[in-house]
Amino acid sequence: MNSKKTKPVILFDVNETLLDMTPLKNNINTLLEEPLAFKIWFGMVLHYSLVDNCTSQYHDFSAIAVAMLKMSATSLNKTITEDEIKNTLSAIKNLKAYPDVAKGLKLLKDNGFRLATLTNSPENVLKEQLMNSNLTDSFELTLSIDTIKKYKPDPKTYEWAATKLGMEPQNIIMIATHGWDLTGAMIAGLQTGFVAREGQSLYSLSNNPTYEAKDIYEMALVLIDKYK
């Protein structure tokens, strides 16, 4: 039987994995009058965060989010004001956790798992997100790439997180709903868990994740059974 010391650390992505981004999605789609505007915007945010990685620059995720909303508006031939941008994006700090999250995290903690986060959101936004979603006390460590200034899915980011957690990468499970995130974690040597949120899919050109589940509670049951 595995003891608590042999259990892996569970490392969670935050946006879309733990927190429901529907309010932000609705805000952006409404502002730009386009049902796919959020997908366009979020794809551009990820794209240009990787431009920073590749060009050895760093702008925090909030700054990129603003710039990409302006670029998305331009691509859709829309004119938006600074106030509209601020009001639209403010929803990201007040997102609520999916219904399965709190009970799933509690179940993992009650069964001796260490829990932490690793997100592309800047530290100040992460702090507000966890506080406003009542998740602050769920984690022993809340990591933001804002410290290392290298966006996921760069493998160095996951290696840095492993160092902060005092664990070898293979003893960490990265939980996310994004195939690109899990791909970076795999390359860094972490185990991975895919949460199949609505509309999300795995990257078909990458290896399969170690674990799969429909939500955080189901993932908790899978991991508890594995390490009982």
TACORNOR-V921395 format. One record per pair of residues at least 12 apart in sequence whose ideal C-beta (glycine too) atoms are under 8 Angstrom apart, sorted by the first residue. I is the first residue (numbers start at 0). J is the second residue. Records with the same first field share a line. If there is no record, write none. Layout:
I: J ; J
//
This chain:
0: 227
1: 226 ; 227
3: 111
5: 226
6: 111 ; 112 ; 113 ; 226
7: 112 ; 166 ; 170 ; 171 ; 172 ; 190 ; 226
8: 112 ; 113 ; 114 ; 115 ; 164 ; 166 ; 170 ; 171 ; 172
9: 107 ; 112 ; 113 ; 114 ; 115 ; 171 ; 172 ; 174 ; 192 ; 222
10: 115 ; 116 ; 117 ; 142 ; 160 ; 164 ; 171 ; 172 ; 173 ; 174 ; 189
11: 114 ; 115 ; 116 ; 117 ; 138 ; 174 ; 175
12: 116 ; 117 ; 118 ; 151 ; 173 ; 174 ; 175 ; 176 ; 177 ; 180
13: 116 ; 118 ; 120 ; 125 ; 128 ; 129
14: 91 ; 94 ; 118 ; 119 ; 120
15: 176 ; 177 ; 196 ; 199
16: 174 ; 175 ; 176 ; 177 ; 194 ; 196 ; 215
17: 96 ; 97 ; 100 ; 116 ; 132 ; 134 ; 215
18: 94 ; 95 ; 96 ; 97 ; 128 ; 132
19: 94 ; 95 ; 96 ; 97
20: 37 ; 91 ; 94
22: 90 ; 93 ; 94
23: 37 ; 87 ; 88 ; 90 ; 91 ; 94
24: 37
26: 86 ; 87 ; 88 ; 90
27: 40 ; 68 ; 71 ; 87
30: 68 ; 72 ; 77 ; 79 ; 83 ; 87
31: 71 ; 72 ; 75 ; 77 ; 79
32: 75 ; 77
33: 75
36: 71 ; 75
39: 71 ; 74 ; 75
40: 64 ; 67 ; 68 ; 71
43: 67 ; 70 ; 71
44: 60 ; 63 ; 64 ; 67
45: 179
47: 63 ; 66 ; 67
48: 60 ; 63 ; 119 ; 150
49: 150
51: 63 ; 150
52: 149 ; 150 ; 153
57: 148 ; 149
59: 121 ; 145
60: 119 ; 120 ; 121 ; 124 ; 145 ; 150
61: 88 ; 120 ; 121 ; 124
64: 88 ; 91
65: 84 ; 88
68: 84 ; 87 ; 88
69: 84
91: 120 ; 124 ; 128
92: 124 ; 127 ; 128 ; 131
93: 127 ; 131
94: 128 ; 131 ; 132
95: 131 ; 132
96: 132 ; 133 ; 134
97: 196 ; 214 ; 215
99: 214 ; 215 ; 216 ; 217
100: 134 ; 214 ; 215 ; 216
101: 133 ; 134 ; 137
102: 216
103: 214 ; 215 ; 216 ; 217 ; 218 ; 219
104: 134 ; 137 ; 215 ; 219
105: 137
106: 216 ; 219 ; 220 ; 223
107: 219 ; 222 ; 223
108: 137
110: 219 ; 223 ; 226
112: 222 ; 226
113: 139 ; 164
114: 137 ; 138 ; 139
115: 138 ; 139 ; 140 ; 141 ; 142 ; 160 ; 164
116: 129 ; 138 ; 140 ; 141 ; 142 ; 143
117: 142 ; 143 ; 144 ; 151 ; 156 ; 157 ; 160 ; 173
118: 142 ; 143 ; 144
119: 143 ; 144 ; 150 ; 151
120: 143 ; 145
121: 143 ; 145
122: 143 ; 145 ; 146
125: 141 ; 143
126: 141
129: 141
140: 163 ; 164
142: 160 ; 163
144: 156
146: 159
147: 159
151: 179 ; 180 ; 183
152: 179 ; 180 ; 182 ; 183 ; 184 ; 186
153: 183
154: 183 ; 186 ; 187
155: 187
156: 183 ; 187
157: 171 ; 173 ; 183 ; 184 ; 187 ; 188 ; 189
158: 187 ; 188
161: 187 ; 189
167: 188
168: 187 ; 188 ; 189
169: 188 ; 189 ; 190
171: 189 ; 190
172: 189 ; 190 ; 191 ; 192 ; 209 ; 210 ; 222
173: 189 ; 190 ; 191 ; 192
174: 191 ; 192 ; 194 ; 215 ; 218
175: 191 ; 192 ; 193 ; 194
176: 193 ; 194 ; 195 ; 196 ; 199
177: 199
178: 193 ; 199 ; 200 ; 201 ; 202 ; 205
179: 202
181: 193 ; 201 ; 202 ; 205 ; 208
182: 202 ; 205
185: 205 ; 206 ; 208
190: 209 ; 210
191: 208 ; 209 ; 210
192: 208 ; 209 ; 210 ; 211 ; 212 ; 218 ; 221 ; 222
193: 208 ; 210 ; 211 ; 212
194: 212 ; 213 ; 214 ; 215 ; 218
195: 211 ; 212 ; 213 ; 214
196: 214
210: 222 ; 225
//
